[in-house]
Amino acid sequence: MLKKITQASLFVLLLSCSALLRAEGSGYESLTSPQPTQHPDKVEVIEFFWYGCPHCYSFEPELTKWLKTLPKNVEFSRQPAVFNETWGKHAKAYFVAEALGVVDKVHADLFDAIQNKKEKLETEEQLAKFFTARGVDAAQFHETFNAFAIDAKMRQAPAIAARYGITGVPTIIINGKYVTSGPLAGSHEKMIDVINDLIKKESAAK
C-alpha cells in the first residue's frame, strides 16, 4: 500500500529533484544524470501524467494526434506520477488497464469520468464497475487489481518520478536525457514541437 507523503517530505523530494535538471533555454532541460532506456535502438519518449490534472487532460488531444504520426524508431510509454494517495489510486487504474491490455479502450474515458463527470474512481468497487462497463471481465479485473505485479508498479512509481526530477505534470522525458513541459515549452502545442526536435536530435546521434 502506498505510504502517505507528508508536505515536508514532498518539499524535500521536489527540492532534491530540482538539482537534477540543467536549463537549456530552448523549451526543455537536460537531466544532469541521464537515465538508461529500455530500448537502446530506439528513441524513448515517456509521458508523466495524472488523470486528475486538468493540464494533462487538455494536453491529451495534442498527444493523441501526435501519436498517430509516431516515427517507427520511437518507443512511447505513459507513466502515472504518484505524489499522494489520490494520485496513487488513479495511477493504479492505469496500471490495471495496462496489464489487461485495455488502455486504448479506457484511457480517454478515465480522463472524461474524472475531469468532466467528477467521478472519484478510487476504490476497487468503483473501478470494477467502470472497467466492466467497458467489457472487462469482473473476475479478471479483481484478480489483476490485487496482483503482485500491480503492487510492485505502485511501489516503484514514486521513485521513477524522482529519478527523472518530475515535479509536475504533464511532463515528457525524451530518451532518458531531456525533459519538457508546458511551462518550459510555452504551450502544449509547442511541447510537441520540442519533442519532435529532440527526437530528430537523438535519431541523428544514433
N, C-alpha and C positions, 0 to 999 in steps of 0.2 A: 504493500500500500504506500502511495506517495506520501512522504513526510511533508508537513506544513512548513513553508518557507516564511520566516519572520521578516518584517520590514528591515530590521537591522542586517540580517544575513543577506537579504536580497541586495541591499545597498552595497555591502562589501563585495558581493559577487559582480555587480554591474561595474563597480569601480575597478576591480581587477581586470574585467573583460575589456574595459576601455583602453588598457595598456597594450592589448593585443593588436590594435589597429594603427595603421600609419596612413594619414590622409594623402590622397593623390591629387585632389582638386579637379578631377575630371568625371565627377559623378560616381566615384567609387573609392574604396580604400583597399589597401593591401594588408593581409594578415602578416604580422611580423614573423609568425611561425606557421608557414604553410602546412596544411593538413594532408595526409595521404588520401588518395582516391581509391575507389574500389575497381575502377576500370581504367588502367593506365593508357590503353589505346584510344580512349575517348575523352572528350571534354565533359566533365560532370557539372551539372547545374542543380543546386538544391534550394528549394523554397522553404523557409521557416514561416509558419503561419499559425493562426488561431481562429477557430470558427466564430468566436465571439468578437473578433476585431472588425470594425466597420471598414477600416482601410484595406484589410485583406479581402473583404467582400467586394469592395469597389475595384480592387486590382484584378480580381478573378476573371472578368471578361477579357481584359488585355492579355492575361496569361493564357487563357484558353485559346484565344485567337493565335497567339504566338506558338503554342504547342502544335498547331496544325501545320506549321512551317518548319518544324524542328529538323535540323540537319541530321543525317544518318550518323555522324560522328559525335553526336551529343547525347549524353545519358541524363535524363531529367528525373528527379525524385522530390517528393514532399516530405517535410519533417515537422510535425507539430511541435511548437515551442511549449514548454511547461514551466511557468513561473509561479503558479499557485495551484490550489486544489481544484478550482473550477477549470482552469486551463487543462489540468490533468485529465479531468473527466471527459472533456471534449477531445483531447488527444487520444484517449482510449477508444473513442468512437471511430476515429480514423484508423487506428491500428487494427481494430477488428475488421473494418471494411477492407483494409489492405490484405489481411490474412484470408478473408473469404473471397477475395478477388472481385469485389463489387464496388470498388472506388468510383469507377465510371458511372455506376448506377445511383450512388448515394451522395457523392461529394457535393454537387450543386444543391441537392435537396437539404443536406445538413446545413449549409450556409443559409438557405432560404428559411428553414424552420427556425433557426436560432436568431437570425438577423431580422426577418420580417414578421414571422409568426410568434416570435418571442417564446418559443418552446425551450425549456431548460435542457432536455435530453441529457440528463446527468446520471440517472440511476440505471441499473441493469434492466429493470422492468420498462422504463421509458424508452430505452434504446431498443429493447427487444420488440416492442410494439412498432417502432419506427422501421426497423430492418425487415420485420416480417411483412409489413405493409408493402414492401418493395421486393417481395419474392424470396426472401431468405428464410430457410427452414428454421423454425424456432429452436429445435434441439441443437442444430448446428451452431446457431448464434450463441446460445448459452455455453456450449462447450468451448467455443472459441473465446468468448468474453472472459472465461475463467481459466484459460490455458496458461501454462508456464511461459510460453513464448511471448504472450502479450504482457504479462507481468514483467518480463525481462526488458521489453521495449520501454515500458513505463519507467522503470528504474534507470535506464540509460539516457532517457530523453533530456533531463536537466543538464547532465554532463556534456552531452553532444552540443547543446546550445552554448554552454560556457566555453567549450573548446574553440568555437568559431567566434566568440565575443559577441553573441547575439544579445542585444538589449531592447529590441522592439521588433514588431512585425508589421507588414511583410518585409522580409529581408531575403536577399538572394546571394548565395555563395557560388562563385564560378571557379571550378577546378581546384578547390581547396586553397586558393590563393587570394581571391578578390571578393569583396562584399559591396553590394549596392542596395539601396532602399529608396523610398520616396523622397525623404529629406536630402539624401546625398545626390540623387539624380535630378531632383527638382519637380518630378511628377511621375505618375505611374507609367505614362506613355514613354517618358524619357528613360525610365528604368529598362524598358525593353530594348531601347537603342544602346544603352550601356552594356546590357547582357550580350547583345549581338556583336558589339565591338570587341568585347573581351573573349568571346568565343572565337572570333577571327584571329585575335592575337594568340590565343593558346593553340589554335589549329595550326597556325603558321610555325609556332615553336616546335610542334611535334614533327 
